[in-house]
Amino acid sequence: MARKEAKVSIDDNEKAISLFGTNDENFKYLKGICSAEMSSRGADIFISGEEEQVNAACELLHGLIDIVETEGQITINDINYINGLMQKGEKIRHKDIVSGTLLTTVRGKAVKAKTLGQKRYVQSIIRDDIVFSIGPAGTGKTYLAVVMAVRALKNKEVERIILVRPAVEAGEKLGFLPGDFIEKVNPYLRPLYDGLFDILGVDVTQRYMEKNIIEVAPLAYMRGRTLNDAFIILDEAQNTTPQQMKMFLTRLGFGSKAVVTGDITQVDLPKEDYSGLVEIQRILSRVKGISFEYLTKEDVIRHPLVQKIIDAYEIFEASNGKSH
């Protein structure tokens, strides 16, 4: 194959510094993962190698410059994410992913989708009345669902928000927890509260809860109800049984939306119980108006170490069986 040489120039020194990273750590990492040879002089990057390798390196660099122009900086995680999209043949630009603020938090921070998976997840929530979001920790499943629920409430698309969780966590039994039933359930609902507090603030959240505009409840409280004009989120749905999942989904009334989130690799049900979230994928996968969005470790937006932890667990479980 013919050899090729190319040059990618960055039009601003500040952007170049952000792209190269502290002590050039980003650029060193780039050189390590690209098949083409790379060198730099000032804000210019020189690339040489086989034509296909050079083209891929140029595309990756332009994708990273796009992130720098949008976010002001990049991380190793960003490099891996954009490189992963390229490997899958995705051509979407970062600017297209983060375009459009979903809403602004109480602290004035604009909330946007940050990965292609998140973008598709948000688009599905807008389009469909029932959305299942399945993926590992840190991918924004619950947080984005809460964001979209608050957005729908503010836009007067729904009259209330109902946040639901099964009261099963990491092998603990409710009977061993102190307090009455509501006090026992509250620790399991904490992640939902945290999302609301971040978006609306504590005072507004509490006021909405007092007026029953926002209701936070254990899954058992859903039986026998029909929920109209509501945005309903079922979180940690991997810990529902098939019977509970059917019960929840058939609560949906007129003018309502439901988002069901969970991580099917983290089922905390007793061994004899089958996960309703695992089963429902086979039952509803072809029903129109229902979406299944699968977020992956590439969509992790927490600390970069979270992605490494997920990778390490996958390697461990592949070689030694399931972690205990």
C-alpha positions as CSV (number, residue, x, y, z in Angstrom):
1,M,0.0,0.0,0.0
2,A,1.2,3.5,-0.8
3,R,2.7,5.6,1.9
4,K,1.2,9.0,2.8
5,E,2.2,12.0,4.8
6,A,-0.2,14.6,6.3
7,K,-0.2,17.5,8.6
8,V,-3.0,18.5,11.1
9,S,-2.7,22.1,12.3
10,I,-4.4,23.5,15.4
11,D,-5.3,27.1,14.9
12,D,-5.0,28.2,18.6
13,N,-2.2,27.6,21.1
14,E,-4.6,27.1,24.0
15,K,-6.4,24.4,22.0
16,A,-3.1,22.8,21.2
17,I,-2.1,22.7,24.9
18,S,-5.5,21.2,25.8
19,L,-5.1,18.6,23.0
20,F,-1.6,17.6,24.0
21,G,-2.4,17.4,27.7
22,T,-0.3,17.9,30.8
23,N,3.3,16.9,30.0
24,D,2.0,15.8,26.5
25,E,0.3,12.8,28.1
26,N,-2.6,12.9,25.6
27,F,-0.3,13.1,22.6
28,K,2.0,10.2,24.0
29,Y,-1.1,8.1,24.4
30,L,-2.3,8.9,20.9
31,K,1.0,7.9,19.4
32,G,0.7,4.6,21.3
33,I,-2.8,3.7,19.9
34,C,-2.3,4.9,16.3
35,S,-0.7,2.7,13.7
36,A,0.6,5.7,11.8
37,E,3.7,7.5,13.0
38,M,3.2,10.9,14.7
39,S,5.4,13.8,15.6
40,S,4.7,17.4,16.5
41,R,6.2,20.9,16.1
42,G,4.4,23.7,17.9
43,A,0.7,23.4,17.1
44,D,1.4,21.2,14.0
45,I,1.1,17.4,14.1
46,F,2.8,15.4,11.3
47,I,1.5,12.0,10.4
48,S,3.1,9.4,8.1
49,G,2.5,5.8,7.3
50,E,0.2,3.7,5.0
51,E,-2.6,5.7,3.5
52,E,-5.3,3.9,5.6
53,Q,-3.4,4.4,8.8
54,V,-2.8,8.1,8.1
55,N,-6.4,8.7,7.2
56,A,-7.6,7.1,10.4
57,A,-5.1,9.1,12.5
58,C,-6.3,12.4,10.9
59,E,-9.9,11.5,11.5
60,L,-9.2,10.8,15.1
61,L,-7.3,14.0,15.6
62,H,-10.1,16.1,14.0
63,G,-12.6,14.4,16.3
64,L,-10.5,15.3,19.3
65,I,-10.0,18.9,18.2
66,D,-13.8,19.0,17.9
67,I,-14.1,18.0,21.6
68,V,-11.5,20.6,22.6
69,E,-13.4,23.3,20.8
70,T,-16.7,22.2,22.5
71,E,-15.5,21.3,26.0
72,G,-12.2,23.2,26.3
73,Q,-10.2,20.0,27.2
74,I,-9.9,16.3,26.5
75,T,-9.0,13.3,28.6
76,I,-7.6,9.8,27.8
77,N,-11.2,8.6,28.3
78,D,-12.3,11.0,25.4
79,I,-9.5,9.6,23.2
80,N,-10.7,6.0,23.9
81,Y,-14.3,7.0,23.3
82,I,-13.8,8.7,19.9
83,N,-11.4,6.0,18.8
84,G,-14.0,3.4,19.8
85,L,-16.7,5.2,17.7
86,M,-14.3,5.2,14.7
87,Q,-13.6,1.5,15.1
88,K,-17.4,0.9,14.8
89,G,-17.7,3.1,11.7
90,E,-19.5,6.0,13.5
91,K,-19.0,9.3,11.8
92,I,-21.0,11.6,14.1
93,R,-19.2,14.7,15.5
94,H,-19.0,15.5,19.1
95,K,-20.7,18.9,18.5
96,D,-23.7,17.0,17.2
97,I,-23.8,14.8,20.3
98,V,-23.7,17.6,22.8
99,S,-25.9,20.0,20.9
100,G,-29.0,21.1,22.6
101,T,-29.3,21.7,26.4
102,L,-31.8,19.4,28.0
103,L,-32.2,21.7,31.0
104,T,-30.2,23.8,33.4
105,T,-29.6,22.6,37.0
106,V,-30.2,24.7,40.1
107,R,-26.5,25.7,40.0
108,G,-26.8,26.9,36.4
109,K,-25.0,24.0,34.8
110,A,-26.3,23.0,31.4
111,V,-27.2,19.3,31.2
112,K,-26.5,17.7,27.8
113,A,-26.0,14.2,26.4
114,K,-22.2,13.5,26.5
115,T,-21.9,10.3,24.5
116,L,-23.6,8.9,21.3
117,G,-25.3,6.3,23.5
118,Q,-26.7,9.0,25.8
119,K,-27.9,11.0,22.8
120,R,-29.8,8.1,21.4
121,Y,-31.2,7.3,24.8
122,V,-32.6,10.9,25.2
123,Q,-34.0,10.8,21.6
124,S,-35.8,7.6,22.4
125,I,-37.4,9.1,25.6
126,I,-38.6,12.1,23.5
127,R,-40.0,9.7,20.8
128,D,-41.4,6.7,22.6
129,D,-43.7,6.2,25.6
130,I,-41.8,3.3,27.1
131,V,-38.0,3.2,27.1
132,F,-35.7,0.6,28.6
133,S,-32.1,1.7,29.4
134,I,-29.7,-1.1,30.1
135,G,-26.1,-0.6,31.0
136,P,-23.4,-0.5,33.6
137,A,-22.9,2.0,36.5
138,G,-21.8,5.5,35.5
139,T,-23.5,5.7,32.1
140,G,-26.1,8.2,33.2
141,K,-29.1,5.9,33.0
142,T,-30.9,7.2,36.1
143,Y,-29.7,10.8,36.0
144,L,-30.8,11.4,32.4
145,A,-34.2,9.8,33.1
146,V,-34.7,12.2,36.0
147,V,-33.5,15.1,33.8
148,M,-36.0,14.2,31.1
149,A,-38.8,13.7,33.7
150,V,-38.2,17.2,35.1
151,R,-38.0,18.6,31.6
152,A,-41.4,17.1,30.7
153,L,-42.9,18.5,34.0
154,K,-41.5,22.0,33.2
155,N,-42.8,21.8,29.7
156,K,-46.3,20.8,31.0
157,E,-46.1,17.5,29.1
158,V,-47.0,15.7,32.4
159,E,-48.5,16.7,35.6
160,R,-46.3,14.7,38.0
161,I,-43.2,12.6,38.3
162,I,-43.3,9.1,39.9
163,L,-39.9,7.5,40.8
164,V,-40.0,3.8,41.7
165,R,-37.5,1.3,42.9
166,P,-37.7,-2.3,44.0
167,A,-36.6,-2.6,47.6
168,V,-33.9,-5.2,47.0
169,E,-30.3,-4.2,47.3
170,A,-27.0,-6.2,47.5
171,G,-28.6,-9.1,49.5
172,E,-29.9,-6.9,52.3
173,K,-33.3,-7.6,53.9
174,L,-35.6,-4.7,54.8
175,G,-36.5,-6.4,58.1
176,F,-33.0,-5.8,59.4
177,L,-33.2,-2.0,58.8
178,P,-34.5,0.3,61.6
179,G,-37.6,2.5,61.3
180,D,-41.0,2.2,59.7
181,F,-41.5,1.0,56.2
182,I,-41.0,4.4,54.5
183,E,-37.8,4.9,56.5
184,K,-36.7,1.5,55.5
185,V,-37.3,2.1,51.8
186,N,-35.7,5.6,51.7
187,P,-32.1,4.4,51.5
188,Y,-32.9,2.5,48.4
189,L,-34.4,5.6,46.8
190,R,-31.4,7.9,47.6
191,P,-30.0,7.9,44.0
192,L,-33.3,9.3,42.7
193,Y,-33.4,11.9,45.4
194,D,-29.8,12.9,44.6
195,G,-30.7,13.5,40.9
196,L,-33.7,15.6,41.9
197,F,-31.7,17.7,44.4
198,D,-29.0,18.4,41.7
199,I,-31.6,19.5,39.1
200,L,-34.3,21.2,41.1
201,G,-32.6,21.9,44.5
202,V,-33.6,20.5,47.9
203,D,-36.3,23.2,48.6
204,V,-38.1,22.9,45.3
205,T,-37.9,19.1,45.4
206,Q,-39.4,18.9,48.9
207,R,-42.2,21.4,48.0
208,Y,-43.1,19.3,44.9
209,M,-43.1,16.2,47.1
210,E,-45.4,17.8,49.7
211,K,-47.8,18.7,46.8
212,N,-47.5,15.2,45.4
213,I,-46.2,16.6,42.1
214,I,-43.2,14.3,42.7
215,E,-43.8,10.9,44.3
216,V,-41.0,8.6,45.3
217,A,-42.2,5.1,46.1
218,P,-41.2,1.4,46.4
219,L,-42.4,-0.8,43.6
220,A,-44.9,-2.6,45.9
221,Y,-46.9,0.6,46.1
222,M,-47.7,0.6,42.4
223,R,-50.0,-2.4,42.5
224,G,-53.6,-1.6,41.7
225,R,-52.9,1.9,40.4
226,T,-53.4,3.5,37.0
227,L,-51.0,6.3,36.4
228,N,-52.2,9.1,34.0
229,D,-50.3,12.2,32.8
230,A,-47.2,11.1,34.7
231,F,-43.5,10.5,33.9
232,I,-42.7,7.3,35.7
233,I,-39.1,6.0,36.2
234,L,-38.5,2.4,37.4
235,D,-34.8,2.4,38.6
236,E,-32.7,-0.7,39.3
237,A,-35.2,-2.7,37.3
238,Q,-32.8,-5.7,37.2
239,N,-34.1,-6.4,40.7
240,T,-37.7,-6.9,39.6
241,T,-39.2,-10.3,39.1
242,P,-41.1,-11.0,35.9
243,Q,-44.4,-10.6,37.7
244,Q,-43.4,-7.2,39.2
245,M,-42.2,-6.0,35.8
246,K,-45.6,-6.9,34.2
247,M,-47.4,-5.2,37.1
248,F,-45.4,-2.1,36.7
249,L,-45.7,-1.8,32.9
250,T,-49.5,-2.3,33.0
251,R,-49.9,0.7,35.3
252,L,-49.2,3.1,32.5
253,G,-52.2,5.3,31.8
254,F,-53.1,8.0,29.2
255,G,-50.6,10.8,28.7
256,S,-47.8,9.0,30.6
257,K,-44.3,8.0,29.8
258,A,-42.2,5.3,31.5
259,V,-38.4,4.9,31.6
260,V,-37.1,1.6,33.0
261,T,-33.4,1.5,33.9
262,G,-31.1,-1.2,35.1
263,D,-27.8,-3.2,34.9
264,I,-28.5,-6.8,34.1
265,T,-25.0,-7.7,35.3
266,Q,-25.9,-6.6,38.8
267,V,-28.9,-8.6,39.8
268,D,-29.4,-8.8,43.6
269,L,-32.5,-11.0,43.6
270,P,-32.4,-14.4,45.4
271,K,-30.9,-17.1,43.2
272,E,-34.3,-18.8,42.6
273,D,-35.8,-15.6,41.2
274,Y,-35.4,-14.6,37.5
275,S,-34.9,-10.9,36.6
276,G,-37.9,-9.3,34.9
277,L,-35.5,-6.9,33.1
278,V,-33.7,-9.8,31.5
279,E,-37.0,-11.5,30.4
280,I,-38.7,-8.4,29.1
281,Q,-36.1,-7.9,26.4
282,R,-37.4,-11.1,24.7
283,I,-41.1,-10.2,25.2
284,L,-41.2,-6.6,24.0
285,S,-38.2,-6.1,21.7
286,R,-40.4,-5.9,18.6
287,V,-43.3,-3.8,20.0
288,K,-43.7,-0.4,18.3
289,G,-43.5,2.6,20.6
290,I,-41.1,0.8,23.0
291,S,-37.4,1.3,22.8
292,F,-34.4,-0.6,24.2
293,E,-31.3,1.5,24.6
294,Y,-28.1,-0.3,25.5
295,L,-25.4,1.9,27.1
296,T,-21.9,0.4,27.4
297,K,-18.7,1.1,29.3
298,E,-17.9,3.6,26.5
299,D,-20.8,5.7,27.8
300,V,-19.3,5.8,31.4
301,I,-19.1,9.5,32.4
302,R,-17.9,9.2,35.9
303,H,-14.2,9.2,37.0
304,P,-12.1,7.6,34.2
305,L,-11.2,4.9,36.8
306,V,-14.8,3.6,36.7
307,Q,-14.3,2.4,33.1
308,K,-11.1,0.7,34.1
309,I,-12.9,-1.0,37.0
310,I,-15.6,-2.2,34.7
311,D,-13.0,-3.6,32.3
312,A,-11.2,-5.3,35.1
313,Y,-14.4,-7.0,36.4
314,E,-15.2,-8.2,32.9
315,I,-11.8,-9.8,32.5
316,F,-12.0,-11.3,36.0
317,E,-15.5,-12.8,35.5
318,A,-14.6,-14.1,32.0
319,S,-11.6,-16.0,33.5
320,N,-12.9,-17.0,36.9
321,G,-16.7,-17.1,36.7
322,K,-18.9,-14.6,38.4
323,S,-17.6,-12.4,41.2
324,H,-19.0,-13.1,44.7
